[in-house]
Amino acid sequence: SARPRKCYLALSRCCFHSESTGVHAVTSVLYWDKETRSDVDLNKSGVEVYAESPHTSCTMAAGAFDDEPIFGFLIDLRSHAPQYPEPLWERICAHVSAGLPVVAHNAPFELAIWSMLNRRSNYWPRLKV
């Protein structure tokens, strides 16, 4: 199959167009946001230093698939394990593991925090960037 070359985000869907075949495919999108806390000043330290600090914790996450209802859950501060309904977490992991689109308002920050959670626990799948 041809590798997608362009991505157009519209109507809560990501539409891939392959220039070589002219084929269009619609893929599910996960919209994602996390809340964190730390004694590190994000504005002074920058995203990478903030995310790498042992004093930085992710406290909760929220998101939605396409135009479905928004979901949210807490994250255990010691184990970094998401406190979630199992079917929802399995769906999130399957989406991310498949390399499907994840949309975030402040993508560099979200990626740094997701990567931090991935390194600190075995609960978080690796994002494919």
WOCOR-V979279 format. One record per helix or strand of 3 or more residues. SS is the DSSP state (H for helix, E for strand). FROM is the first residue (numbers start at 1). TO is the last residue. If there is no record, write none. Layout:
ss=SS from=FROM to=TO
ss=SS from=FROM to=TO
This chain:
ss=E from=6 to=10
ss=E from=13 to=17
ss=E from=24 to=27
ss=E from=30 to=37
ss=H from=42 to=45
ss=H from=47 to=52
ss=E from=57 to=65
ss=E from=71 to=75
ss=H from=86 to=97
ss=H from=107 to=120
